[in-house]
Amino acid sequence: MATRAHGGGGVSTVRQTAAQAAVRYLANQYVARPAGEIRYFAGVWAIFGHGNVAGLGEALHAARDVLPTYRAHSEQGMAHAAIAYAKQMRRQRAMICTSSIGPGATNMVTAAALAHVNRLPVLFLPGDVFAGRAPAPVLQQIEDFTDGTVSANDCFRPVSRYFDRITRPEQILDALPRAMATLLDPASCGPVTLAFCQDVQAEAFDFPQAFFRRHVWTVRAQPPDPREEDELVRLLQAAQSPLLVCGGGVLYSGADAALAAFAEATDIPVAETQGGKGALKWNHPCNLGSIGVTGSSAANAAAAASDLVVGLGTRLQDFTTGSRALFRAPGRRLVQVNVAAYDAAKHGAIPLVGDAGAVLRRLHERLSGWRAPRGTRTMAAAVAEWNAAWEKATAPPEQSLPSDAQVIGAVWRMAGEDSVVVCAAGGLPGELHKLWRCRHAGDYHVEYGYSCMGYEIAGGLGVKLAEPHRDVHVLLGDGSYLMLNSELATSVMLAQKLIVTVLDNRGFACINRLQKAAGGAAFNTMWADSRREILPEIDFAAHAASLGAIAEHVSTIAELEQALGRAKISARTHVIVIQTDPLAVTEAGGAWWDVAIPEVSVRPEVAAARAMYIERLKKRT
């Protein structure tokens, strides 16, 4: 490494490769937090191959003491772990992912889409082809017959909030600050991809020393526009039955305490999206529970009757709105409070662009002494009815196979006060949204924006890295386990213990139920109705044990609770497998979900489902 002064101004420079300079810059990015300044990037997930092992690999080795590198077993899995880490850290910190070119890079595209949907920061540094093109086409290179600039990494463009291809070393002087600004902006937050040409990684350049100075970023908390704030105050004061819909933006802005204080002062009830669940404790007097397709009966009744719905940091996806049929009171108004103008204007809402915490504190001040005419205090009977339904759904069965709800009840009863539950896809997220009782903010980590099968175990690892002092309970079905289980080995290797409960219902039971509800025949969703010569008998516990985990089978809820007790004191990742009923679901709560039914079919069941579908469409607002 050579340091020298260049130019008449005596600018001090240092000669480094582009990869060395990028790693040095990234290691010197800090974020200001209430507890003090801390490095923004907690580490790098890397699976090395041609395209990143020589350039970035050498640079990361030199920086391993300040920017640790973690080895994974699947590029998609390591990216899920990075994204889960950022989510659990409420977007205050993030991680980097690097892969080889070709399949290593495209394996991360699904995870990039997940991060994009969920507005979560992750920096992708996939290796790319030779910028100089001398040896082209290289191994694993995708060639476009009409465009010589295309590579496999162009797949990241639609799933990145910012994309760049580094074809010269000095381009990182512009690209890296742009990447940081995107990752740390609450409104544009999401995945950033810098496709790093492999020959450029190894090229040297005289970089200004100033580029590597410690930089401390402050996460913006945007105040509301006074005119939009005035309009929301006016609407609230005129409302009879207002409802707050709490989304992930409340947690990301650190506004859980502000939400509790405002709701208590005004008696406005709160309903939770998947992303916002846990901002209020489950037994907070203003918490009606989950909302929408997987919502509680109390929250959905309030949503149907509300004359003013105020979304707080939510994009109001179809599971929240009941496919735009849930908020149906005559003359009802909708306000969207969001840092992103794109989300604030959805569904014809009256927008209020601003940080959820800043807005809630302003509203609390301006509405001092005002209380909702028909507030939470009028909904005690509905909440009591829902609590009774919860007790019934989660009670252990007397015989038969347990339901997902009964397994959730057992895990919740055995989980410690400071545990975190992690899940992502299938029927479990819906049951968890309804039934998991959050004791503290941050103890509910369900990825349901992209609902990506395979996120669960890798996501649990990311959560554990973010909060190693907490027990992390991963719940997933046999389908998700088969899709992506390799990071069990990574969790063992890194001594990051997970408690994993696998619910084996012999197939994709959630989609099987949806298939039959749409009038379709049971087909290609369960093992029993799939084309096969042999019905596999999969020993999930034996498989998990082969990856280094402690693993066991149980048959009943009582045995599950005993196993969970053993898992809590296990020395390493502990996997528990239990067979469950593929048909049983919690009947209480819920709302309509728009799944298009065929207009023409030879099956009378489909015709009947189509007729019901047309009737439901008429109720959409």
VOGU-3710 file (C-alpha; in Angstrom, 3 decimals, decimal comma):
1> matrahgggg> 0,000/0,000/0,000  1,623/3,215/-1,143  0,658/6,673/0,124  1,626/9,730/-1,928  0,696/13,344/-2,659  -0,620/14,108/-6,135  -1,392/17,393/-7,888  -0,713/20,997/-7,070  -3,114/20,892/-4,167  -1,121/18,160/-2,500
11> vstvrqtaaq> -4,030/15,706/-2,363  -2,943/12,673/-0,364  -3,758/9,378/-2,074  -3,265/5,700/-1,422  -2,818/3,086/-4,134  -5,141/0,133/-3,646  -7,135/-2,280/-5,724  -10,783/-1,423/-6,263  -11,769/-4,342/-4,024  -9,431/-3,236/-1,237
21> aavrylanqy> -10,712/0,326/-1,471  -14,361/-0,791/-1,421  -13,858/-2,957/1,653  -11,908/-0,212/3,437  -14,635/2,340/2,699  -17,453/0,047/3,813  -15,667/-0,819/7,056  -15,499/2,895/7,921  -19,234/3,610/7,632  -20,906/4,196/11,002
31> varpageiry> -24,428/4,989/12,126  -25,434/7,176/15,064  -27,690/5,358/17,550  -28,949/6,383/21,013  -26,417/4,006/22,597  -23,563/5,469/20,556  -21,937/5,196/17,158  -21,508/1,713/15,687  -20,302/0,254/12,408  -23,211/0,110/9,985
41> fagvwaifgh> -22,130/-3,172/8,406  -21,982/-6,006/10,914  -20,185/-8,307/8,499  -20,044/-9,908/5,079  -21,664/-13,144/3,972  -19,536/-14,743/1,269  -19,531/-17,837/-0,870  -16,363/-17,481/-2,898  -15,969/-18,557/-6,479  -14,407/-17,247/-9,630
51> gnvaglgeal> -15,412/-13,646/-9,927  -14,942/-12,715/-6,260  -12,398/-14,984/-4,578  -9,264/-13,349/-6,003  -10,283/-9,692/-5,695  -12,858/-9,289/-2,936  -11,691/-12,439/-1,177  -8,174/-11,078/-0,736  -9,504/-7,700/0,413  -11,918/-9,228/2,930
61> haardvlpty> -9,201/-11,437/4,392  -7,080/-8,359/5,131  -10,059/-6,635/6,823  -11,415/-9,681/8,679  -10,766/-8,206/12,140  -12,936/-5,109/11,530  -15,374/-6,495/8,950  -15,885/-10,204/9,692  -16,664/-12,584/6,849  -19,106/-15,467/7,339
71> rahseqgmah> -19,228/-18,580/5,187  -22,661/-19,903/4,237  -23,905/-22,952/2,335  -26,413/-21,304/-0,008  -26,272/-17,872/-1,593  -30,001/-17,405/-1,137  -29,736/-18,568/2,465  -26,920/-16,187/3,347  -28,824/-13,294/1,801  -31,916/-14,222/3,838
81> aaiayakqmr> -29,745/-14,209/6,965  -28,422/-10,741/6,083  -31,929/-9,413/5,464  -33,303/-10,914/8,683  -30,426/-9,312/10,573  -31,372/-5,888/9,187  -35,062/-6,419/9,981  -34,326/-7,467/13,556  -32,037/-4,437/13,944  -34,928/-2,224/12,763
91> rqramictss> -32,885/-1,193/9,695  -30,276/0,525/11,886  -27,557/-1,908/10,761  -27,065/-4,142/7,739  -24,841/-6,799/6,175  -23,114/-7,374/2,830  -23,411/-10,405/0,538  -20,890/-11,371/-2,133  -20,957/-14,264/-4,571  -19,291/-15,507/-7,720
101> igpgatnmvt> -20,713/-14,658/-11,124  -23,415/-16,775/-12,745  -25,438/-19,111/-10,492  -23,883/-17,689/-7,323  -25,249/-14,282/-8,234  -28,649/-15,359/-9,537  -29,175/-17,491/-6,425  -29,420/-14,189/-4,526  -32,066/-12,609/-6,783  -34,981/-14,169/-4,850
111> aaalahvnrl> -33,596/-12,752/-1,621  -33,128/-9,357/-3,272  -36,807/-9,408/-4,238  -37,716/-10,235/-0,641  -35,675/-7,301/0,637  -37,205/-5,006/-1,990  -40,784/-5,913/-1,057  -40,076/-5,547/2,657  -38,062/-2,300/2,329  -35,027/-3,855/4,028
121> pvlflpgdvf> -31,382/-2,865/3,499  -28,772/-5,298/2,178  -25,734/-4,639/-0,013  -25,120/-7,173/-2,779  -21,626/-7,339/-4,288  -21,877/-10,122/-6,874  -18,861/-10,791/-9,041  -19,323/-9,902/-12,698  -17,722/-10,621/-16,078  -14,488/-8,999/-17,300
131> agrapapvlq> -15,006/-5,313/-18,039  -12,077/-5,542/-20,457  -13,730/-8,520/-22,212  -10,359/-9,995/-23,263  -11,198/-13,595/-22,219  -14,945/-13,367/-22,972  -17,032/-15,405/-22,845  -15,876/-16,576/-19,443  -17,164/-19,512/-17,437  -20,812/-18,977/-16,357
141> qiedftdgtv> -21,196/-15,814/-18,480  -24,696/-15,068/-19,756  -24,526/-13,661/-23,298  -27,244/-11,471/-24,795  -27,157/-11,835/-28,574  -28,179/-8,183/-29,040  -26,550/-6,389/-26,079  -22,904/-6,848/-25,153  -23,295/-5,008/-21,824  -25,699/-7,534/-20,287
151> sandcfrpvs> -24,651/-10,090/-17,669  -26,497/-12,356/-15,245  -26,404/-9,538/-12,729  -28,906/-7,526/-14,771  -31,478/-9,798/-13,123  -30,947/-7,653/-10,009  -32,148/-4,445/-11,688  -35,907/-4,784/-11,019  -35,336/-5,998/-7,438  -32,794/-3,365/-6,370
161> ryfdritrpe> -33,515/0,131/-5,126  -30,153/1,157/-6,581  -28,100/-0,762/-9,172  -24,675/-0,063/-10,628  -21,999/-2,002/-12,480  -18,413/-1,209/-11,516  -16,379/-1,226/-14,737  -13,555/1,077/-13,593  -11,900/1,312/-10,157  -12,588/5,019/-9,655
171> qildalpram> -16,337/4,483/-10,111  -16,598/3,339/-6,493  -15,883/6,933/-5,427  -19,383/7,743/-6,672  -21,170/4,393/-6,380  -20,447/3,566/-2,729  -21,757/6,852/-1,248  -24,860/6,498/-3,433  -25,329/2,980/-2,103  -25,030/4,136/1,503
181> atlldpascg> -27,495/6,983/0,971  -30,045/4,512/-0,406  -29,589/1,934/2,345  -30,003/4,537/5,095  -32,858/6,597/3,646  -36,116/5,475/5,305  -38,078/6,295/2,152  -35,829/4,567/-0,408  -34,487/1,841/1,874  -34,019/-1,503/0,194
191> pvtlafcqdv> -31,461/-3,704/-1,531  -28,508/-2,181/-3,361  -26,586/-4,134/-5,988  -23,097/-3,174/-7,149  -22,108/-5,714/-9,791  -18,319/-5,790/-9,484  -16,447/-6,796/-12,632  -13,819/-9,325/-11,639  -10,893/-7,728/-13,479  -11,782/-4,322/-12,014
201> qaeafdfpqa> -11,721/-5,742/-8,472  -8,022/-6,483/-8,982  -7,098/-3,182/-10,701  -5,270/-0,519/-8,682  -6,019/3,196/-8,506  -4,721/6,159/-6,474  -7,694/6,759/-4,173  -7,938/9,968/-2,098  -7,182/9,296/1,562  -10,220/11,398/2,493
211> ffrrhvwtvr> -12,478/8,746/0,918  -11,621/6,387/3,766  -12,319/8,695/6,675  -14,771/7,490/9,300  -18,253/8,606/8,221  -21,142/8,711/10,688  -24,629/8,604/9,168  -27,779/9,788/10,923  -31,025/8,033/10,020  -33,538/10,689/9,009
221> aqppdpreed> -36,814/11,103/10,919  -38,865/13,245/8,552  -41,399/15,578/10,199  -44,856/15,882/8,619  -45,935/18,693/6,332  -48,026/21,096/8,519  -50,874/21,121/6,006  -51,124/17,326/5,905  -50,874/17,217/9,694  -53,700/19,753/10,030
231> elvrllqaaq> -55,918/17,637/7,799  -55,341/14,491/9,847  -56,039/16,338/13,107  -59,284/17,666/11,634  -60,354/14,209/10,458  -59,586/12,609/13,804  -61,540/15,227/15,725  -64,536/14,646/13,440  -64,343/10,831/13,585  -66,616/8,663/15,706
241> spllvcgggv> -64,851/5,287/15,336  -61,225/5,815/14,258  -58,802/2,927/13,901  -54,999/2,894/13,748  -53,427/0,206/11,543  -49,885/-0,372/12,763  -47,318/-1,405/10,133  -43,620/-2,133/10,114  -42,790/1,554/9,788  -43,769/2,030/13,438
251> lysgadaala> -41,065/-0,405/14,540  -38,458/0,862/12,070  -38,919/4,419/13,339  -38,683/3,258/16,961  -42,186/4,592/17,554  -43,638/1,751/19,639  -43,592/3,841/22,828  -45,081/6,841/20,989  -47,850/4,614/19,588  -48,710/3,254/23,039
261> afaeatdipv> -48,804/6,735/24,574  -50,978/8,179/21,789  -53,418/5,266/21,767  -53,800/5,363/25,558  -54,370/9,131/25,589  -56,971/9,087/22,805  -58,488/5,620/23,352  -58,081/4,887/19,634  -57,890/1,127/19,032  -54,896/-0,347/17,210
271> aetqggkgal> -54,813/-3,256/14,757  -51,555/-4,882/13,667  -50,244/-5,906/10,255  -47,681/-8,711/9,985  -44,908/-6,088/9,859  -46,271/-4,062/12,767  -47,122/-6,918/15,101  -45,394/-6,509/18,439  -45,293/-2,718/18,476  -47,831/-3,066/21,302
281> kwnhpcnlgs> -47,854/-5,924/23,798  -50,616/-8,431/23,133  -52,517/-7,413/26,282  -52,170/-3,649/25,855  -55,663/-2,207/26,423  -55,756/-0,596/22,961  -54,477/-3,636/21,029  -57,201/-5,454/19,087  -54,725/-7,885/17,534  -54,033/-8,757/13,930
291> igvtgssaan> -56,005/-7,357/11,012  -57,137/-8,648/7,640  -57,224/-12,086/6,053  -55,298/-13,480/9,018  -56,836/-11,061/11,485  -58,602/-11,392/14,813  -62,375/-11,089/14,980  -62,038/-8,024/17,232  -59,716/-6,087/14,896  -61,669/-6,984/11,763
301> aaaaasdlvv> -64,988/-5,971/13,323  -63,452/-2,604/14,220  -62,054/-2,241/10,686  -65,457/-2,905/9,137  -67,138/-0,297/11,352  -64,454/2,400/11,356  -65,275/5,744/9,760  -61,582/6,782/9,731  -58,762/4,314/9,125  -55,236/5,640/9,697
311> glgtrlqdft> -52,415/3,503/8,350  -49,108/3,976/10,188  -46,083/2,801/8,227  -47,909/0,167/6,195  -48,226/-0,359/2,455  -51,698/-1,891/2,968  -51,196/-5,060/0,954  -54,166/-7,295/0,174  -53,880/-9,465/3,289  -54,255/-6,312/5,393
321> tgsralfrap> -57,198/-4,802/3,506  -59,046/-8,063/2,849  -58,400/-7,401/-0,853  -59,908/-3,914/-0,413  -63,169/-5,256/1,012  -62,523/-4,945/4,771  -62,869/-1,187/5,326  -66,503/-0,863/4,291  -68,261/1,588/6,618  -70,362/4,150/4,683
331> grrlvqvnva> -68,409/7,354/4,100  -65,219/5,923/5,586  -61,997/7,887/5,044  -58,477/6,522/4,759  -55,260/8,314/5,734  -51,819/6,879/5,093  -48,893/8,018/7,269  -45,672/6,871/5,620  -42,117/8,068/4,999  -42,499/7,024/1,352
341> aydaakhgai> -44,852/9,146/-0,755  -45,285/6,110/-3,003  -46,967/4,201/-0,170  -48,771/7,158/1,384  -50,930/7,657/-1,711  -52,097/4,053/-2,113  -55,769/3,065/-2,159  -56,807/6,670/-2,781  -55,661/7,588/0,721  -55,189/11,085/2,044
351> plvgdagavl> -51,393/11,118/2,353  -49,314/12,296/5,275  -45,663/11,871/4,396  -43,509/11,629/7,500  -41,814/9,461/10,074  -44,335/7,489/12,149  -42,753/8,502/15,451  -42,586/12,184/14,551  -46,224/12,151/13,432  -47,481/10,307/16,518
361> rrlherlsgw> -45,711/12,700/18,874  -47,188/15,697/17,045  -50,687/14,199/17,126  -50,360/13,395/20,820  -49,523/17,028/21,532  -52,220/18,515/19,346  -55,026/16,169/20,440  -54,380/16,562/24,157  -57,629/15,982/26,038  -59,495/14,536/23,024
371> raprgtrtma> -60,751/10,941/23,111  -62,436/8,904/20,427  -66,236/8,815/20,966  -66,352/5,090/20,200  -62,902/3,964/21,223  -61,265/0,905/22,691  -63,366/1,071/25,855  -66,430/0,120/23,766  -64,811/-3,050/22,422  -64,227/-5,043/25,600
381> aavaewnaaw> -66,769/-7,706/24,645  -65,179/-8,228/21,211  -61,723/-8,579/22,749  -63,012/-11,039/25,358  -64,672/-13,088/22,627  -61,395/-13,200/20,678  -59,421/-14,235/23,777  -61,843/-17,110/24,290  -61,340/-18,151/20,662  -57,570/-18,027/21,224
391> ekatappeqs> -57,824/-20,333/24,241  -59,908/-22,804/22,261  -57,625/-22,784/19,202  -54,369/-23,244/21,116  -55,536/-25,794/23,707  -53,832/-29,224/23,333  -55,946/-31,802/21,466  -57,428/-34,727/23,368  -56,586/-37,134/20,552  -55,810/-36,888/16,824
401> lpsdaqviga> -52,934/-35,009/15,210  -52,323/-31,500/16,550  -53,129/-28,437/14,486  -50,685/-25,650/13,640  -52,486/-23,510/16,218  -51,948/-26,072/18,957  -48,235/-26,294/18,142  -48,022/-22,484/18,243  -49,718/-22,501/21,623  -47,152/-24,969/22,964
411> vwrmagedsv> -44,188/-22,998/21,613  -45,619/-19,769/23,037  -46,159/-21,293/26,469  -42,608/-22,680/26,559  -40,871/-19,669/25,019  -39,119/-17,362/27,423  -40,154/-13,766/28,003  -37,363/-12,564/25,736  -37,744/-15,070/22,886  -38,225/-14,330/19,182
421> vvcaagglpg> -40,404/-16,366/16,817  -39,362/-16,580/13,143  -41,477/-17,770/10,222  -42,200/-16,906/6,594  -44,497/-19,006/4,406  -47,359/-21,470/4,211  -50,210/-21,611/6,696  -48,050/-20,904/9,741  -47,664/-17,118/9,217  -51,444/-16,721/9,159
431> elhklwrcrh> -51,887/-18,700/12,357  -48,981/-16,857/13,995  -50,421/-13,484/12,980  -53,685/-14,424/14,667  -52,368/-16,329/17,652  -48,818/-15,393/18,676  -49,000/-13,159/21,734  -46,178/-10,638/21,663  -44,655/-9,951/25,050  -42,109/-7,409/23,830
441> agdyhveygy> -41,385/-5,410/20,693  -39,126/-7,400/18,399  -40,243/-10,861/19,509  -42,256/-11,455/16,318  -40,248/-11,848/13,103  -42,434/-13,104/10,263  -41,499/-12,361/6,647  -44,853/-12,052/4,912  -44,309/-9,308/2,377  -42,772/-11,806/-0,061
451> scmgyeiagg> -43,854/-14,919/1,884  -40,717/-16,710/0,760  -40,461/-20,407/1,506  -36,953/-21,201/2,701  -36,446/-17,943/4,592  -37,149/-19,451/7,982  -33,936/-21,198/9,079  -31,600/-18,712/7,397  -33,711/-15,852/8,741  -33,521/-17,326/12,215
461> lgvklaephr> -29,743/-17,307/11,933  -29,799/-13,616/10,999  -32,045/-12,857/13,977  -29,722/-14,742/16,310  -26,703/-12,809/15,018  -28,604/-9,570/15,644  -29,679/-10,506/19,182  -27,534/-13,402/20,429  -28,878/-13,114/23,984  -32,415/-14,096/22,934
471> dvhvllgdgs> -33,808/-17,564/22,259  -34,814/-17,772/18,603  -37,711/-20,123/17,809  -38,001/-21,011/14,119  -41,327/-22,503/13,003  -41,636/-23,994/9,528  -43,403/-26,695/7,588  -41,895/-29,717/5,874  -42,201/-27,935/2,506  -40,082/-24,971/3,564
481> ylmlnselat> -37,593/-27,285/5,272  -37,039/-29,213/2,057  -36,596/-25,995/0,072  -33,746/-24,534/2,136  -32,261/-26,142/5,215  -28,499/-25,807/4,684  -28,024/-22,905/7,082  -28,716/-25,311/9,938  -25,093/-26,344/9,389  -24,032/-22,700/9,390
491> svmlaqkliv> -25,811/-22,081/12,695  -23,931/-25,023/14,221  -20,627/-23,860/12,724  -21,075/-20,330/14,118  -22,394/-21,558/17,493  -25,595/-19,560/16,984  -28,207/-21,813/18,553  -31,669/-21,970/17,041  -34,707/-23,855/18,367  -36,414/-25,192/15,239
501> tvldnrgfac> -39,855/-26,825/15,212  -40,716/-28,587/11,951  -44,430/-29,205/11,401  -44,708/-32,163/9,043  -48,095/-32,251/7,329  -46,898/-34,251/4,313  -46,976/-31,551/1,693  -47,984/-27,988/0,909  -51,118/-28,110/3,052  -51,868/-24,367/2,973
511> inrlqkaagg> -52,070/-24,358/-0,828  -53,974/-27,631/-0,773  -56,664/-25,956/1,345  -56,726/-22,949/-0,996  -56,930/-25,265/-3,999  -59,980/-27,020/-2,621  -61,613/-23,760/-1,514  -61,330/-22,572/-5,129  -63,219/-25,675/-6,271  -60,145/-27,470/-7,538
521> aafntmwads> -59,360/-31,128/-7,061  -56,576/-32,038/-4,647  -53,688/-32,090/-7,101  -49,908/-31,775/-6,872  -49,880/-30,097/-3,464  -49,705/-32,985/-0,976  -47,459/-36,020/-1,309  -50,581/-38,175/-1,578  -52,004/-36,346/-4,615  -48,737/-35,836/-6,539
531> rreilpeidf> -47,435/-37,889/-9,452  -45,101/-40,473/-7,915  -43,810/-43,984/-8,115  -42,753/-44,119/-4,460  -44,105/-42,209/-1,456  -40,985/-40,869/0,319  -40,667/-41,443/4,035  -38,487/-38,516/5,080  -36,800/-38,560/8,459  -36,382/-34,830/9,083
541> aahaaslgai> -34,777/-35,372/12,476  -32,131/-37,673/11,025  -31,436/-35,152/8,275  -31,082/-32,283/10,737  -28,768/-34,381/12,878  -26,598/-35,074/9,832  -26,104/-31,288/9,535  -24,845/-31,120/13,105  -28,023/-30,241/15,000  -29,486/-32,044/17,983
551> aehvstiael> -32,746/-33,487/16,670  -35,730/-35,517/17,825  -39,240/-36,620/16,875  -42,270/-36,037/19,108  -45,860/-37,185/18,692  -47,989/-35,100/21,050  -48,204/-31,560/22,368  -47,095/-32,763/25,801  -44,023/-34,374/24,248  -43,393/-31,197/22,248
561> eqalgrakis> -43,395/-29,074/25,389  -40,941/-31,462/27,044  -38,687/-31,325/23,963  -38,832/-27,535/23,928  -37,632/-27,587/27,527  -34,665/-29,736/26,463  -33,987/-27,475/23,500  -33,777/-24,432/25,729  -30,744/-25,879/27,517  -29,201/-27,558/24,468
571> arthviviqt> -25,615/-26,716/23,607  -26,369/-26,108/19,924  -29,183/-25,831/17,380  -32,030/-28,155/18,360  -34,603/-29,430/15,842  -37,950/-30,918/16,891  -40,176/-32,654/14,341  -43,904/-33,202/14,897  -46,592/-34,466/12,519  -49,602/-32,150/12,240
581> dplavteagg> -53,101/-32,146/10,799  -52,989/-30,697/7,255  -56,659/-29,648/7,295  -57,205/-27,978/10,672  -57,097/-24,166/10,791  -58,320/-21,532/13,230  -61,877/-20,749/12,173  -62,275/-17,594/14,270  -61,296/-14,274/12,717  -60,154/-13,838/9,138
591> awwdvaipev> -61,427/-11,911/6,144  -61,935/-12,419/2,423  -58,929/-12,816/0,141  -59,252/-12,274/-3,606  -58,035/-15,386/-5,443  -59,413/-15,417/-8,984  -61,656/-18,407/-9,768  -61,904/-19,724/-13,386  -64,912/-18,500/-15,344  -65,189/-21,830/-17,196
601> svrpevaaar> -64,643/-25,330/-15,794  -66,073/-28,823/-16,168  -66,024/-29,143/-12,380  -69,271/-28,114/-10,646  -67,220/-27,259/-7,549  -65,367/-24,600/-9,538  -68,642/-23,195/-10,885  -69,998/-22,918/-7,337  -66,790/-21,252/-6,141  -66,969/-18,832/-9,081
611> amyierlkkr> -70,535/-17,810/-8,174  -69,474/-17,096/-4,594  -66,458/-15,183/-5,912  -68,643/-12,874/-8,018  -70,789/-12,110/-4,984  -67,719/-11,200/-2,915  -66,405/-8,922/-5,638  -69,570/-6,841/-5,336  -68,641/-6,026/-1,730  -65,231/-4,600/-2,609
621> t> -64,926/-0,928/-1,717
//
